[in-house]
Amino acid sequence: MRHGTHGTEHADVGTAGTAELASALRGGPFHVALRAAIAARGLPLQRVQHHLSRYGVRVGVTSLSYWQQGARRPQRPESLRAVRALEEILHLPDESLIRLLAGSGEPPSPQRPAGRSYHSLVAASGVLEQLLGELDASPDSGLQTIGHHERVRIGAHRELLARESHHIVRAHKDGVDRYMAVHHGDPGCAPERMTVRALENCRTGRVRWHHDTGVLVAELLFDVRLRIGDTFLFRYGVEDGTAGASREYVRGFPCTGGQYALQVRFDEHALPARCHRFTQHTPAAPRSGHRELALNTRHRSVHLVEPRVRSGILGIGWNWE
């Protein structure tokens, strides 16, 4: 999953914000909060529009003006994407503007969980490109995924304890002899303390990580050089357990691929209250395809199976209370 890096002009709300902004973010209404946030950042509407375009969102200056005057409210999916991007551009807390659109006092929407903001994913994608460059990895790995089965384990303290991936791939280039495994830990994780284990038909090569974004990249080496059309099976795992409570597991797919199955298993002393699956076209887009998943109480797990994945994001989320 790769995205361009977007620069933003911002200052910390605690120092640049005003009492009006703090009050509006708490109780609204939406247009007052938006107007106060734009004023606190000192950004003309033309600059706001420019930043939105870099997030892949098109909104006219007139619409932005209407929004902050209260003459119109964002309602269409594209407009809601813009509001989520505005939270990043204006350096506001996640869901602060979206919550006000839903109605003052209502709980935050589940569309985007805390800690998995668009800004954090964009930053992680830039770091990923840097780490792959250090390992001399090209964007085209030369491998097509036919099948991918992931097992995620959540520990007794609600942390992402470990995950295991079983891949079935086919080479579309000659000479492929490695796979670049990517792990993006939960907020607050320590990738330097994680362990990558080669479990079947591969061995661990070089490993790189970036502490601030929690991204880890590991080189998994094959003992054969694949020719075009050759298939290969391999399995590896990542031991994590370095962050706080986990609330979801997501997988990004840059293009259409084969079958994907995800199973999340919980510790018997940390069972979630509810679980659901979701999809997302891009990190800035609203989440869709929400469907409740029944927890298998005997095996303490939930799962999803996608026969043929499409480009975008697929995942399982859960609530602890």
N, C-alpha and C positions, 0 to 999 in steps of 0.2 A: 504494500500500500504506500504510494508515494504521492507527495503533494509539493507544490512550490512553497518556498518560505515567504511569508508576508510580513513586512515591517509595519509597525504601528507607532503613532505618536501618542504617548500617554504619560501621565504622571500618577503617582500614588493617590488614591482617593482620600486617604487620611490627611494628606498635606495640601493637595490641590482642590479637593472637594469643598463644598460649602455646606452650611447647615441646611440650606434649602435642598441640596442634593440628597444628603443623608435622610432627611425627613421624607422626601418624595420617594426614595427607594424603599422606605419602610411601608408607607401607606398609599403612595400614588397621588393622583392618578397617573396613568402611563405617560400622557403627553407632557405633564409637568416634570416627571423624572427624566424623560428623554431630553427636554429642553435644558434642564439643569446640568445634565451630564455633558452635553455638547458644549455648553458655556464653560463648565469647569475645565474642559480640555482645551478650550480656546481654538476649536477647529471650525473654520467656515464650512457651510454645507457642501460646497464644491469639493473640499478635501475629504469630507465624510463619504461623499459619493465615490471619489477616487479610491478610497480604501475598500469600499464595498465591492467595486469592480475587481479589485485584486483578490477578493475572496470568491470571485465567480458569481456575484450577485449584482443584478442591474436594477437600480432604483433611481428615479429622477429626482433632481433637486426640489422640484415642486412637491412631489410626494413627501419628501423628508420634511419640507416646510409645513405641509398640512398635518403631518403626524405630530410635530412638536407644538403646533397650535391647537390641536384637539379637533381640527376640522374633519379628519379622517382617522380611522384606526386600521393598522395592518391586520388583514384577515386571510388573504390568499396564501398558499404554501410558499410562493416566492417571497412574499412580504415577511412571513414568519422566519424564513431563512435569513432575511436581512436583519431582523431583530436579533437573532442569535449572533450574527456576525457583529452587530453593533455592540453587544455586550463585550466582545473581545476588543474591538477597535477603541471603545471608550474605557476599557479596562475596568469593567464593572463585574460584580460577583455573578457567577453562573446562575441563570434563571431569574435574575432580578427584574428584567424588563418583561420577559415572557410571563412571569407570575402576575405582574400587574395587568397584562392583557387578559389573563384568565379571570381576574377579579381580585380585588384587595382582600387579603387574608386567606386566600386559597393556597393549598400546598403547592410546591413547585411541581411543574410537569415532569413526567418521567422520561421525556424525550432525550435528555442529555444528562447523565449523572455527574455529580461533582467529581472533579479530578480528571474527567475525560473530556475536557473542553476542546473546541476546535483549535484554539491556540496551542494547547499542549500537543495535539496530534500533528499539527503543522510543524511545530518545533522538532518533534520526534522524527518526522519524515526527513527533515533536513539533516539531522544527526545521522540517520540511517544511511543516507547517501554518502556522507563523509566516511562512516565506518566501512561501508562496502568498498569505497575507493581505496582505503588503506589496505584492504585485502585483495586489491586488483580484481574485483568482481564487476562484470559488466551488467547492465540492466537486464539483458537477456541471458538467463542462466543456461539456456540450451535444453531445459527440461520442461515437459508438459505434465501437469498433475492429472493422473487418472483417478486416483482415490486418495483420500486423506482422512484418517481417523484420529481424533484427539481425545485424550482423557485428562481431565483437570481434577486435582484434589484440593479441597478446601479444608484447612486444619481446624483444630479445636478452638483456636483463637480467631476464627473467621478469616484467616489469612490464606492467600493463594500459596499453598504449600509446594505444589509441583505440578508439572504437566508432562504428558508423554505423547509423542506424535509418531504415527505409523504412515509412511508415504508409499504410494505406488506411482512411479513416474515413467515417462517414455521420452527418450532423447530425440530431439529434432535437429541436433547438430552433432557432428563427429567429434570424438575426443573428450566428451564430458566426463569428469572424474570427481566431482565434488558438488555439494549442496550448501547454500548459505542459510543457516537456521537463524531466525530472528525471534527474540523474546522481548516483549514490552511489559515490564512489571507495573504493578499498581503504584499510585502516587506514594512517595516516601520510601520506595524500595532502594536496595543497595546492590546493583548489578555486580559489583566487584566481589560480593559474597556468594553469588549464585554459582552453581555447578552444572556443567553440561556433560551428560553421559551418553556415549555412543552405545546403543543396546543391541543392534543387529545390522550386519552387513555394512558397517561404516566405522570410522574411527575419528576421534576429535582432533582437529588441527588447531589453527590459530583462533584465539578468542579476543574480541574487542568489546568495550562497553563505554557508556557515557553516563556518569552518575546523575547529573541533573535531570535528564529526561527518562532515566530508567531503561534505556535501550541496550540490549546485548545482542551481538552478532557472533555466531560460532561457525567455523568452517568444518563441515563433515566430509571426510575423504572416503572415496570408494577405493576398492582394491582392483578395480577394472576400469578401462576406458570404454565408455559406451559409444556405439555407432548409431547412426540415424535409424530410428525404428526400434532400437533395443529398449526393453522394459527393465525396471530395477525396483526392488523392494528394500527399504531400510527403515530403521526405527531408532529414535533417540529420545532423551528426556532432559528436562531442565528442573533442577531443584531450586526453589525460590525461598519462600517463607520469610522474606526480609521486610515486608510492608505491613500495614495495618489491615483493617477489615476490608475484604474484597466484596464488590457488589455486582460484578459482571465479568464475563469473559467474551472478548470479541475477536473476530478474525477478518482481516481485509483481503479482498480478492481483486487484483488489478485487471483481470479479464475473465471471460467465461471459462469454466473448467469442468472437471469431473465431479465425482461424488464426494461430499463432505459430511462427516458425522462428528458431532461433538457431544461428549458425555461429561457431566460435572458431578462429582461425588463429594458428599459432605461428611465431616466427622459426626459421629453419633451424638456428641455433646454440643454441636453447633448446627442445628437444622434450620433452614430458612422458613419464613412464614409463607412466602409465595414465590413462584418462579414463572418466568415468561421468556419467550423468544422474540426477537425483533430483527428487522433489517434496516439498512440505511444506505441510500444511494451514494452520498458523500458525507464526510465528517460535518459539513455545514448544513446538510439537509435534515429536515425533521425525520424522526424515526417512524417506521410504519411496520405493518405486518405483525403487530403485537398479538400474541396468542399465549394464553395461560398454559403452563406445563405442569402436569401432575407429578408430584414427588413420589418416587418409588420408595416407600418407607422401609421395605425390607432391605433393599440395597442402598438406600439413602442417596439416590441419584436421580438426575433428570437428563434427557438427551434430545437432540434434534438430528434429523437426517435430511440432507438436501441432495436429491439425485443428480442434479447438474447445477452447479453454482453459477451465478451471474456476477458481473463486476459490481463491487460495492462492499458493504460490511454486513456480517451476519453474526449474531451472538445470542447468549443467554444471560439474562439478568435475574437478580433475586433480591427480595426484601427481608431484612432480619426481624422486623417488628410487624 
